[in-house]
């Protein structure tokens, strides 16, 4: 084990040297991302570890998530921390612009919100030196060597919540040349809470100490309803009224190429149900605008959400190009088809939001780490999630649901009940783990100082 640790340290020093040497190129890449609108034009210095907000007195806990889904999953835990530890400052960082634009409006006002630092030595050191966190809570798969090793060297306690590792990443880290590095990094954590048994096994195979692995449930079951602002709420209510006399289904989190499958199915459904309308919610808003533009050129009756136009009687396609409204849009449809799951190489998306809204939930077969969520729900009730192999089976299943009201209602009820059972007590479980493994440590340190 000592040899493995030495090899891990050697590999880390190589990584640190490389990221130091490549820092100028990484900064150039950051400027390119800014020019493309992929990073914030004004707040980009935060990515280099330069703060834009003051550091308040007192202990600080840093939560980090890469994108919107992980950030939303962290918020219930953050709220619990604020409630249980009112004297502790909470810092949250995010990486993507889409997550920043949505979360900045819904985070509790007392939360410090910043962009995450790049994993270069200078950015990480600058960030840690300024914020001085007592603990760092990482979400899902944010395993960055400089961040983890420098945090450990500074005596900062580390936790990984909803811990997961894709099959591809697992294969890479399992290679003999990299295994000592990931083993060393995982040894620095005080808590790893995997989102499934399969994920827990992967972390053990990567030599994470068994004593730090504890299960608490998948935080994506407890993503909160942020609500919508006044104008947004009225818009959703108006849309609900306009859809009252339509047969509606939704395809959400659609990736490029999947719209061809979805629209092909919708064309068949329109021949059987002329009064049918589909709500298409692409993963990225720009993709939605491209879909709408293409459909308009083809003479389709399509409306783009950002244009705030009223539905016409002949409208049969509604394309959403906004962020942060998905949970509310699910309330408008009895059927939700979850994208990112129909093309090889896809890894699925969160199905629990649709289930919580009482939709009949359908997904493709390429669902990656979301397979555990599908299996959990199906174990409770096989009707809760329907997996289809492709276009033909999706078409057949939708026809069955639209023509059999009893069957549709059974699937909707099963999904909602499965979600309800799986989402109970998760935040409490996570809090108890964090409190015993993480927060109690620096609370004891504060007591010693006093």
C-alpha positions in Angstrom: 0.0 0.0 0.0 2.9 2.3 0.8 4.3 1.7 -2.7 0.9 2.5 -4.2 0.7 5.7 -2.2 4.2 6.8 -3.4 3.2 6.1 -7.0 0.0 8.0 -6.5 1.9 11.0 -5.2 4.3 10.8 -8.1 1.4 10.8 -10.6 -0.2 13.7 -8.8 3.1 15.7 -8.9 3.2 15.0 -12.7 -0.4 16.2 -13.0 0.3 19.3 -10.9 3.4 20.1 -13.0 1.5 19.7 -16.3 -1.5 21.8 -15.2 0.9 24.5 -14.0 2.8 24.4 -17.3 -0.4 24.4 -19.4 -2.0 27.3 -17.3 -1.4 29.9 -20.1 -3.2 27.6 -22.7 -6.0 26.9 -20.2 -6.5 30.7 -19.8 -6.6 31.1 -23.6 -9.2 28.4 -23.7 -11.2 30.2 -21.1 -11.2 33.4 -23.2 -12.4 31.4 -26.2 -15.3 30.0 -24.1 -16.1 33.6 -23.0 -16.2 34.7 -26.7 -18.7 31.8 -27.4 -20.9 32.7 -24.4 -19.9 29.5 -22.6 -18.4 31.4 -19.6 -19.6 34.6 -18.0 -18.2 37.7 -19.6 -17.9 39.7 -16.4 -17.4 37.0 -13.8 -14.7 34.9 -15.5 -12.0 35.9 -13.0 -13.8 33.6 -10.5 -12.7 30.7 -12.7 -9.2 31.7 -11.9 -9.9 31.6 -8.1 -10.4 35.4 -7.8 -13.4 36.2 -5.7 -16.1 38.7 -6.5 -17.8 38.7 -3.1 -16.4 39.3 0.5 -15.6 36.4 2.8 -17.8 36.7 5.9 -16.3 35.9 9.3 -16.9 32.4 10.7 -16.5 28.8 9.5 -17.5 28.1 5.9 -18.7 25.0 4.0 -18.1 24.9 0.2 -20.6 23.0 -1.9 -19.6 22.4 -5.6 -21.6 21.1 -8.5 -20.8 21.2 -12.2 -24.2 21.8 -13.8 -27.8 22.4 -13.2 -29.0 18.9 -12.3 -26.2 18.4 -9.7 -26.8 22.0 -8.4 -30.5 21.5 -7.9 -29.8 18.2 -6.2 -27.5 20.0 -3.7 -30.0 22.7 -2.7 -32.2 20.6 -0.3 -29.0 19.7 1.6 -27.8 23.3 1.5 -31.1 24.4 3.0 -30.8 21.8 5.7 -27.3 23.0 6.5 -28.4 26.6 6.8 -31.3 25.5 9.0 -29.2 23.3 11.3 -26.0 25.4 11.3 -27.1 29.1 11.1 -23.6 30.3 12.2 -21.9 28.6 9.4 -21.4 30.3 6.0 -22.2 28.3 2.9 -20.5 28.9 -0.4 -21.8 27.2 -3.6 -20.0 27.1 -6.8 -21.1 26.0 -10.3 -19.4 25.5 -13.6 -21.9 25.9 -16.4 -23.6 29.1 -17.5 -27.0 27.5 -17.7 -26.8 26.4 -14.1 -25.6 29.9 -13.0 -28.5 31.6 -14.8 -31.2 29.4 -13.2 -29.7 28.9 -9.7 -28.8 32.5 -9.0 -32.5 33.4 -8.8 -33.5 30.6 -6.5 -30.6 30.1 -4.0 -31.3 31.3 -0.4 -30.1 34.9 -0.1 -27.5 34.0 2.6 -25.7 31.6 0.2 -22.5 32.9 -1.4 -22.7 32.0 -5.1 -19.6 31.9 -7.3 -18.2 30.1 -10.4 -15.9 27.2 -9.6 -12.1 27.6 -10.0 -10.3 25.7 -12.8 -8.2 22.8 -11.6 -4.9 24.6 -12.0 -2.5 25.0 -9.0 -2.7 28.8 -9.0 -6.6 28.9 -9.3 -7.1 26.3 -6.6 -4.6 27.8 -4.2 -6.0 31.3 -4.6 -9.5 30.1 -4.1 -8.7 28.0 -0.9 -6.5 30.8 0.5 -9.3 33.3 0.2 -12.4 31.3 1.2 -10.7 29.0 3.8 -13.4 26.4 3.8 -13.6 24.0 6.8 -15.3 21.3 4.6 -15.8 20.7 0.9 -18.9 18.9 -0.4 -18.6 17.7 -4.0 -21.5 16.5 -6.0 -21.5 13.3 -8.1 -18.3 13.0 -10.1 -16.2 16.1 -9.5 -12.9 14.4 -8.8 -10.2 16.9 -9.6 -6.7 16.1 -8.4 -5.4 19.6 -7.5 -8.7 20.5 -5.7 -8.7 17.2 -3.7 -5.0 17.0 -2.9 -4.6 20.7 -1.9 -7.7 20.6 0.2 -6.4 17.6 2.1 -3.0 19.2 2.5 -4.7 22.2 4.0 -6.6 20.0 6.5 -10.0 20.5 4.8 -12.5 17.7 5.2 -13.9 16.3 2.0 -17.2 14.6 1.1 -18.7 13.3 -2.2 -22.5 13.2 -2.4 -24.6 11.3 -5.0 -21.2 9.8 -5.9 -21.1 8.3 -9.3 -18.6 7.3 -12.0 -19.5 6.5 -15.6 -18.5 3.2 -17.1 -16.0 5.0 -19.4 -14.5 6.9 -16.5 -14.3 3.8 -14.4 -12.4 2.0 -17.2 -10.0 4.9 -17.5 -9.3 5.1 -13.7 -9.0 1.3 -13.4 -5.9 1.2 -15.7 -2.8 0.3 -13.8 -1.1 3.5 -14.6 -3.9 5.7 -13.1 -5.2 3.5 -10.3 -2.7 4.7 -7.7 -3.7 8.3 -8.4 -7.5 7.8 -8.0 -6.9 5.5 -5.0 -4.8 8.3 -3.4 -7.5 10.9 -4.1 -10.4 8.8 -2.8 -8.4 8.1 0.4 -8.6 11.8 1.2 -12.4 11.7 1.6 -14.2 11.3 4.9 -17.5 10.4 3.2 -18.5 9.0 -0.1 -22.3 8.5 -0.5 -22.9 6.6 -3.8 -26.2 7.0 -5.6 -26.5 3.2 -6.0 -25.0 -0.1 -4.9 -23.4 -0.5 -8.4 -21.7 2.9 -7.9 -20.6 1.9 -4.5 -18.9 -1.2 -5.8 -17.1 0.8 -8.5 -15.6 3.1 -5.8 -14.5 0.1 -3.7 -12.9 -1.4 -6.8 -11.0 1.9 -7.2 -9.7 1.3 -3.6 -11.8 3.8 -1.8 -11.7 2.9 1.9 -14.8 0.8 2.7 -15.4 2.7 6.0 -16.1 6.0 4.2 -18.7 4.6 1.8 -22.3 5.0 3.1 -25.6 4.9 1.3 -28.2 7.6 1.8 -30.4 7.6 -1.4 -30.4 9.5 -4.6 -30.7 13.3 -4.1 -32.2 13.8 -7.5 -35.4 12.4 -6.0 -35.7 15.4 -3.8 -35.0 18.2 -6.2 -37.1 21.1 -5.0 -39.8 23.0 -6.8 -38.3 26.4 -7.1 -41.5 28.0 -8.3 -41.6 30.5 -11.1 -41.7 34.3 -10.9 -44.9 36.2 -11.4 -44.7 36.5 -15.2 -43.6 32.9 -15.5 -46.4 31.6 -13.3 -49.0 33.5 -15.4 -47.4 32.2 -18.6 -47.7 28.6 -17.3 -51.3 29.1 -16.3 -52.1 30.7 -19.6 -50.5 27.8 -21.4 -52.5 25.3 -19.3 -55.8 27.0 -20.4 -54.7 27.0 -24.0 -53.9 23.2 -23.9 -57.2 22.3 -22.2 -58.8 21.0 -25.4 -55.7 19.3 -26.7 -54.2 15.8 -26.4 -50.8 16.6 -25.0 -47.5 14.7 -24.6 -44.0 15.9 -23.9 -40.5 15.0 -25.0 -38.0 16.5 -22.5 -34.2 16.8 -22.4 -33.9 16.0 -26.1 -30.4 15.7 -27.5 -29.4 16.4 -31.1 -30.6 13.7 -33.4 -33.4 12.6 -31.1 -35.8 15.2 -32.5 -36.0 13.2 -35.7 -37.3 10.2 -33.7 -39.7 12.2 -31.7 -41.1 14.2 -34.6 -41.4 11.1 -36.7 -43.6 9.5 -33.9 -45.6 12.7 -33.6 -46.4 12.7 -37.3 -47.9 9.3 -37.0 -49.9 10.3 -33.9 -51.3 13.4 -35.7 -52.8 11.1 -38.3 -54.7 9.2 -35.6 -55.3 12.1 -33.2 -55.6 15.4 -35.2 -56.0 17.4 -32.0 -52.7 16.2 -30.5 -49.8 18.6 -29.5 -46.3 17.8 -28.4 -44.2 19.9 -26.1 -40.6 19.5 -27.1 -38.0 20.6 -24.5 -34.4 20.2 -25.9 -31.5 19.9 -23.5 -30.1 23.2 -24.7 -32.3 26.3 -25.6 -30.3 27.0 -28.8 -31.2 23.5 -30.1 -34.9 24.4 -29.5 -34.6 27.5 -31.7 -32.9 25.5 -34.4 -35.7 22.9 -34.3 -38.4 25.6 -34.5 -36.7 27.3 -37.4 -36.4 24.1 -39.4 -40.0 23.2 -38.7 -41.2 26.6 -39.8 -39.4 26.2 -43.1 -41.2 22.9 -43.6 -44.5 24.7 -43.1 -45.3 23.1 -39.7 -47.6 24.7 -37.1 -45.0 25.4 -34.4 -44.7 27.9 -31.6 -41.5 28.8 -29.8 -41.9 29.5 -26.0 -39.7 32.5 -25.8 -41.8 34.3 -28.4 -44.8 34.3 -25.9 -47.3 33.7 -28.7 -50.8 32.2 -28.2 -51.5 28.7 -29.5 -53.6 28.6 -32.6 -56.2 25.8 -33.2 -53.9 24.3 -35.8 -50.8 24.4 -33.6 -49.4 20.9 -32.9 -45.8 21.5 -31.9 -44.7 23.7 -29.0 -40.9 24.1 -28.6 -39.5 25.3 -25.3 -36.2 27.3 -25.5 -36.1 28.5 -21.9 -34.4 27.2 -18.7 -35.7 26.4 -15.2 -39.3 25.6 -16.1 -39.3 21.8 -16.7 -41.0 20.8 -13.5 -43.9 23.2 -14.2 -44.2 22.0 -17.8 -44.5 18.4 -16.6 -47.7 19.5 -14.8 -49.2 20.3 -18.2 -48.9 16.8 -19.7 -50.1 13.3 -18.8 -47.2 11.7 -20.7 -43.5 12.5 -20.5 -40.8 10.9 -22.8 -37.4 11.5 -21.3 -34.7 12.1 -23.9 -31.0 11.6 -23.9 -31.8 7.9 -24.0 -32.6 7.0 -27.6 -29.2 7.1 -29.3 -26.2 4.9 -28.6 -23.7 6.6 -26.3 -26.5 8.5 -24.5 -26.6 8.3 -20.7 -30.2 9.3 -19.8 -31.7 12.1 -17.7 -33.6 12.4 -14.4 -37.0 10.7 -14.6 -38.1 11.6 -11.1 -39.3 15.1 -11.9 -41.8 13.7 -14.4 -42.8 11.0 -12.0 -43.4 13.5 -9.2 -45.7 15.5 -11.5 -47.8 12.3 -12.1 -46.8 11.8 -15.7 -46.7 8.4 -17.3 -42.9 8.1 -17.8 -41.2 6.7 -20.9 -37.5 6.5 -21.7 -35.2 4.9 -24.1 -32.7 2.1 -23.4 -29.5 4.2 -23.3 -29.7 5.6 -19.8 -26.3 5.2 -18.2 -26.2 5.8 -14.5 -29.9 6.6 -14.4 -30.5 2.8 -14.9 -30.5 2.5 -11.1 -33.4 5.0 -10.8 -35.4 3.2 -13.5 -34.8 -0.2 -11.8 -35.7 1.2 -8.3 -39.0 2.5 -9.6 -39.8 -0.6 -11.6 -39.2 -2.8 -8.6 -41.8 -0.9 -6.7 -44.2 -1.0 -9.6 -43.4 -2.2 -13.1 -45.9 0.3 -14.5 -44.0 3.3 -13.1 -41.5 3.6 -15.9 -41.8 2.3 -19.5 -38.6 1.6 -21.4 -38.9 1.4 -25.2 -36.2 0.2 -27.6 -36.7 2.9 -30.3 -39.1 4.7 -32.6 -41.4 1.9 -33.4 -41.9 0.8 -29.8 -42.3 4.4 -28.7 -45.0 4.9 -31.3 -46.9 1.8 -30.4 -46.7 2.5 -26.6 -48.0 6.1 -27.1 -50.9 4.9 -29.2 -51.9 2.5 -26.4 -51.7 5.2 -23.8 -53.7 7.7 -25.8 -56.4 5.2 -26.7 -56.8 3.6 -23.2 -57.6 6.1 -20.5 -57.5 3.4 -17.8 -54.1 2.2 -18.8 -52.8 5.8 -18.9 -54.1 6.5 -15.4 -52.5 3.3 -14.0 -49.1 4.4 -15.3 -49.5 7.9 -14.0 -50.5 6.7 -10.5 -47.7 4.1 -10.4 -45.0 6.7 -11.3 -46.2 9.2 -8.7 -46.5 6.5 -5.9 -43.0 5.1 -6.7 -41.5 8.6 -6.6 -43.2 9.3 -3.2 -41.8 6.2 -1.6 -38.3 6.6 -3.0 -38.0 10.3 -2.1 -38.8 10.0 1.6 -36.1 10.7 4.3 -33.3 11.2 1.8 -32.3 14.7 3.0 -32.5 13.6 6.6 -30.2 10.6 5.8 -27.7 12.8 4.0 -27.7 15.4 6.8 -27.1 12.7 9.4 -24.1 11.4 7.4 -22.6 14.8 6.9 -23.1 15.8 10.5 -21.4 12.7 11.9 -18.6 12.4 9.3 -17.9 16.0 8.4 -19.5 18.8 10.4 -18.9 17.3 13.8 -15.2 17.4 13.1 -14.8 21.1 12.6 -17.5 21.8 15.3 -15.2 20.0 17.7 -12.2 22.1 16.5 -14.2 25.3 17.1 -15.0 24.2 20.6 -11.3 23.5 21.3 -10.3 26.9 20.1 -12.9 28.6 22.3 
